[in-house]
Amino acid sequence: MSANGGTKAIVAALLANVGIAVTKFIAFLLSGSSSMLAEAVHSVADSGNQGLLLLGGKRAKRAATPEHPFGYGRERYIYAFIVSIVLFSIGGLFALYEAYHKWHDPHGIDSWQWLPVTVLVVAIVMESFSFRTAIKESNHIRGNQSWVRFIRRAKAPELPVVLLEDFGALIGLVFALFGVTMTLITGNGEWDAAGTAMIGILLVVIAVVLAIETKSLLLGEGAEASELAAIERAVTDGPEVERIIHMKTLYLGPEELMVAAKIAVPKWENAHDLARGINAVEARIRAAVPIARVIYLEPDVYSVAAAKAGTGAAADTAVPQPEDASGEAAGRPGG
C-alpha cells in the first residue's frame, strides 16, 4: 500500500528536483541572485533526501537476523530522521547564511535579468506536478483524516516527508520569486536577501517538524485507537478468552505491528485445546488487523487481587488470591 505509493512519489520528486537544481545553478551563475543559489542548494538537498528515502526503503526489506530478530523495518524511520537533519543543515542553515552575507553586501541583478524569473516560474510548474503526485498517492491511505493528522500519525514516513518537502519547495519558490522580482523592480539587493532568509526560515521549520514526528516513530508508537479496538474485539469475540488482562502494541516498522497481551482464559482440559484456542485468537487478530504480524498471547487466570493492585508491574506480578462468595479476595479486611 504505502510502500509502493511512497516510492512513486519519491521518484517523481527526485526527477523534478534534479532537473530544477541544474537550471537553478545555471540561473545563479548567470545572474548572481542569492535567492537562486539558496533554491539551488535546497533542490540539491531535496534530491539527496529522496535518495536517502529510497535507500532506507530498500534496506528495510532485509530479512530478520539473530542479531535483529524483528527485522529492519524501522530503518525507514532512521533515514527519514536523517532527511530532517540534512534539510535543516544543508538547506535551511545555508540559506540563512547566504541571506546574511547578501544583506551585508547587497547588489542588484545586473545581467540575465529575465532568467531567474523564468527559471522560478518553470520550477513552480515542475514542483507542482511532483506535489500533485504526492497528494494523489497520500489520498489512497489518508482516508478521512485531515492533512495535519495524516502527517502526524502516518506510520510510513515517506509520503509525509515528500509532502512536506514539496510543499516547502513550492512556498520557497514563491519566496524566491518575490525576492528576485522586487530586486529587479527596485534595484535593491536587500529584497533578494530577504527572499533568501524567508526560504531559510521555512526550511528550518519544516526540518524541525519532520524531526519531531520521526523521533516519535523511532521511540516506538503503538497502534491507533481504531486498530486497538479491532484487536480487542478480535481477542474477546470467541469462547477462548474471558477478558484481556493487559495488552501492549508496537510498530516494528511502517507495515508490521507487534501485539503482546496477557489474556484470561477459561479452564481447559489439556494444553492441546488451550494452544488451539490461542491459535484461533491469533487468526482473528490477523484477519481484523492484517499488519499485526507478530503476536504474543500469554494465557492466565484473571484475579481480582491482581486487578486491584493497579496498573503496571504490580498488577502484572500480583499473586492471585482466592475469592470468597462476595467476590472479595480472601484475607482482606472488609469495609
C-alpha positions in Angstrom: 0.0 0.0 0.0 2.0 2.9 1.3 5.4 1.4 0.2 4.5 1.4 -3.5 2.8 4.8 -3.3 5.6 6.3 -1.3 8.2 5.0 -3.9 6.3 6.5 -6.8 6.0 9.9 -5.0 9.7 9.8 -4.1 10.8 9.0 -7.7 8.6 11.8 -9.0 10.1 14.3 -6.6 13.6 13.1 -7.3 13.3 13.6 -11.0 11.8 17.0 -10.6 14.4 18.2 -8.1 17.4 17.1 -10.1 16.2 18.9 -13.2 15.2 22.0 -11.2 18.6 22.1 -9.3 20.6 22.1 -12.6 18.5 25.0 -14.0 18.7 27.0 -10.7 22.5 26.7 -10.6 22.8 27.9 -14.2 20.5 30.8 -13.4 22.6 31.7 -10.3 25.9 31.6 -12.2 24.5 33.9 -14.9 22.5 36.3 -12.6 24.3 36.2 -9.2 21.0 36.0 -7.4 21.3 34.7 -3.8 17.7 33.5 -3.8 18.6 31.4 -6.8 21.6 29.9 -5.0 19.6 29.2 -1.9 16.9 27.5 -4.0 19.5 25.5 -6.0 21.1 24.2 -2.7 17.5 23.5 -1.5 16.9 21.3 -4.6 20.2 19.5 -4.1 19.3 18.8 -0.5 15.8 17.6 -1.5 17.3 15.3 -4.2 19.7 13.8 -1.6 16.8 13.4 0.8 14.8 11.4 -1.8 17.8 9.2 -2.4 18.1 8.6 1.3 14.4 7.6 1.5 14.8 5.2 -1.4 17.9 3.7 0.3 16.0 3.4 3.6 13.1 1.6 1.9 15.5 -0.9 0.2 17.4 -1.6 3.4 14.2 -2.1 5.4 13.3 -5.1 3.3 16.2 -7.2 4.6 15.3 -10.4 6.3 15.4 -10.7 10.1 18.7 -12.0 11.6 19.6 -13.4 15.0 21.0 -10.0 15.9 17.9 -8.2 14.7 15.1 -10.7 15.2 12.3 -8.3 14.5 13.8 -7.3 11.1 14.9 -3.9 9.8 11.5 -2.2 9.2 12.4 0.8 11.5 15.3 1.6 9.2 12.8 3.6 7.2 12.3 5.8 10.2 16.1 6.3 10.7 16.6 7.5 7.1 13.5 9.8 7.4 15.2 11.3 10.6 18.4 11.8 8.6 16.4 13.6 6.0 15.3 16.2 8.6 18.9 16.8 9.6 20.0 17.2 6.0 17.1 19.6 5.3 17.9 21.6 8.4 21.7 21.8 7.9 22.2 22.0 4.2 19.0 23.6 3.1 17.9 25.9 6.0 21.2 27.0 7.6 22.9 27.5 4.2 20.0 29.8 3.1 20.2 31.8 6.3 24.0 32.2 5.9 23.6 33.3 2.3 20.9 35.8 3.3 23.2 37.2 6.0 26.0 37.5 3.5 23.8 39.2 0.8 22.2 41.6 3.3 25.6 42.9 4.3 26.7 43.1 0.6 23.5 43.8 -1.3 23.7 44.2 -5.1 21.1 44.1 -7.8 20.8 41.7 -10.7 22.6 43.3 -13.5 22.8 40.6 -16.1 20.4 38.0 -17.4 17.6 39.7 -15.5 14.9 37.7 -17.1 16.5 34.3 -16.5 15.8 33.9 -12.7 12.2 34.8 -13.1 11.8 32.3 -16.0 13.6 29.5 -14.1 11.5 30.1 -11.0 8.2 30.0 -12.9 9.2 26.8 -14.7 10.3 25.3 -11.4 7.0 26.1 -9.8 5.2 24.3 -12.6 7.5 21.2 -12.3 7.3 21.2 -8.5 3.5 21.4 -8.7 3.4 18.1 -10.7 5.6 16.4 -8.0 3.4 17.8 -5.2 0.3 16.6 -7.1 1.7 13.1 -7.3 2.5 13.1 -3.6 -1.1 14.3 -2.8 -2.6 11.6 -5.1 -0.6 8.8 -3.5 -1.3 10.0 0.0 -5.0 10.1 -0.6 -5.0 6.4 -1.2 -4.2 5.8 2.5 -5.2 9.1 4.2 -8.9 8.3 4.3 -10.9 10.9 6.1 -8.0 12.3 8.1 -7.0 15.9 7.9 -3.7 16.6 6.3 -2.2 17.7 9.6 -3.4 14.5 11.3 -2.1 12.4 8.4 1.4 13.9 8.6 1.4 13.5 12.4 0.0 10.0 12.6 1.2 8.2 9.4 3.4 5.2 10.2 5.1 5.1 6.8 7.4 8.2 6.8 8.0 8.6 3.1 4.8 10.2 2.0 4.6 12.8 4.8 8.3 13.6 4.2 7.8 14.1 0.4 4.6 16.1 1.1 6.3 18.5 3.4 9.4 18.8 1.1 7.3 19.5 -1.9 5.1 22.0 0.0 8.2 23.7 1.3 9.7 23.7 -2.2 6.6 25.4 -3.6 6.5 28.1 -0.9 10.2 28.6 -1.1 10.0 29.2 -4.9 7.3 31.8 -4.2 9.6 33.5 -1.7 12.5 33.4 -4.2 10.3 34.8 -6.9 9.2 37.6 -4.6 12.8 38.4 -3.7 14.0 38.4 -7.3 11.1 40.4 -8.7 11.4 43.1 -6.0 15.2 43.3 -6.6 14.6 43.7 -10.4 11.9 46.4 -9.7 13.9 48.4 -7.1 17.5 47.5 -8.0 18.0 46.9 -4.3 19.6 43.5 -3.5 18.3 43.5 0.1 15.0 42.2 -1.3 16.9 39.2 -2.7 18.5 38.7 0.7 15.0 38.9 2.4 13.6 36.2 0.0 16.6 34.0 0.8 16.1 34.5 4.5 12.4 33.5 4.2 13.5 30.3 2.4 15.9 29.5 5.2 13.4 30.0 8.0 10.8 27.9 6.1 13.2 25.0 5.6 14.3 25.1 9.3 10.7 25.0 10.4 9.9 22.0 8.1 13.0 20.2 9.3 12.0 20.7 12.9 8.5 19.3 12.2 10.0 16.3 10.4 12.5 15.7 13.2 9.8 15.7 15.9 7.5 13.4 14.0 10.2 10.9 13.0 11.6 11.0 16.6 8.2 9.7 17.9 8.3 6.9 15.4 11.9 6.0 16.4 10.9 5.9 20.0 8.1 3.4 19.2 4.4 4.1 18.6 1.6 1.9 19.4 -1.5 1.0 17.3 -4.1 3.6 16.5 -7.3 3.7 18.6 -9.3 2.1 15.7 -6.7 -0.7 15.4 -6.7 -1.3 19.2 -10.5 -1.5 19.2 -10.4 -4.0 16.3 -7.7 -6.1 18.1 -9.7 -6.1 21.3 -12.9 -7.2 19.6 -10.9 -10.0 17.8 -9.5 -11.2 21.1 -12.7 -11.3 23.0 -15.0 -12.3 20.2 -15.0 -16.0 21.0 -15.2 -18.5 23.8 -11.4 -18.9 24.1 -10.9 -15.7 26.1 -12.8 -14.3 29.0 -11.1 -10.9 29.1 -7.9 -9.0 28.3 -5.9 -8.5 31.4 -3.5 -6.1 29.7 -2.2 -5.5 26.2 0.6 -3.6 24.5 1.2 -2.9 20.8 4.3 -1.6 19.0 5.0 -0.7 15.4 8.2 -2.7 14.4 8.1 -0.9 11.0 5.6 1.1 8.9 3.8 -2.1 7.9 4.4 -4.5 10.8 2.6 -4.3 14.2 3.5 -6.4 17.3 0.7 -7.3 19.7 1.5 -8.7 23.2 -1.3 -9.5 25.6 -2.0 -11.3 28.8 -5.4 -12.9 28.4 -7.8 -14.5 30.9 -8.8 -17.9 29.7 -11.4 -20.4 31.0 -10.4 -23.7 32.3 -9.2 -26.0 29.6 -9.0 -29.8 29.8 -5.5 -30.0 28.3 -2.7 -28.0 26.8 -3.6 -29.0 23.3 -7.0 -27.4 23.5 -5.5 -24.3 25.1 -3.0 -24.0 22.2 -5.7 -24.5 19.7 -7.8 -21.7 21.3 -4.8 -19.3 21.3 -4.2 -20.0 17.6 -7.8 -19.2 16.8 -7.5 -15.9 18.6 -4.3 -15.1 16.7 -6.1 -15.9 13.4 -8.9 -13.5 14.3 -6.4 -10.7 15.2 -4.6 -11.1 11.8 -7.9 -11.0 10.0 -9.0 -7.9 11.7 -5.7 -6.1 11.5 -3.5 -7.6 8.8 -0.4 -5.7 9.7 -0.4 -7.4 13.1 2.2 -10.0 12.1 4.0 -10.6 15.4 1.6 -11.7 18.1 2.4 -13.0 21.6 -0.5 -14.1 23.8 0.1 -15.2 27.4 -2.8 -17.2 28.9 -3.6 -16.5 32.6 -6.4 -16.7 35.1 -8.0 -13.5 36.0 -7.6 -12.4 39.6 -9.5 -9.6 41.4 -6.5 -9.1 43.7 -4.1 -8.6 40.8 -6.6 -6.2 39.1 -6.9 -4.2 42.4 -3.1 -3.9 42.6 -3.3 -1.3 39.9 -1.6 -1.0 36.5 2.0 -1.7 35.6 4.4 -4.1 37.1 2.4 -4.6 40.4 -0.7 -5.7 38.5 1.3 -7.9 36.2 3.1 -9.7 39.0 0.5 -9.7 41.8 -0.2 -13.2 43.2 -3.8 -14.4 42.6 -5.8 -14.7 45.8 -8.7 -17.0 46.4 -12.0 -15.2 46.4 -15.0 -15.7 48.8 -18.6 -15.8 47.8 -18.9 -12.0 47.8 -16.2 -11.6 45.2 -13.7 -10.1 47.6 -10.2 -11.5 48.0 -9.9 -13.8 51.0 -7.9 -12.4 53.8 -8.6 -8.8 53.1 -10.4 -6.7 55.7 -13.9 -5.7 54.9 -15.3 -2.2 54.6 
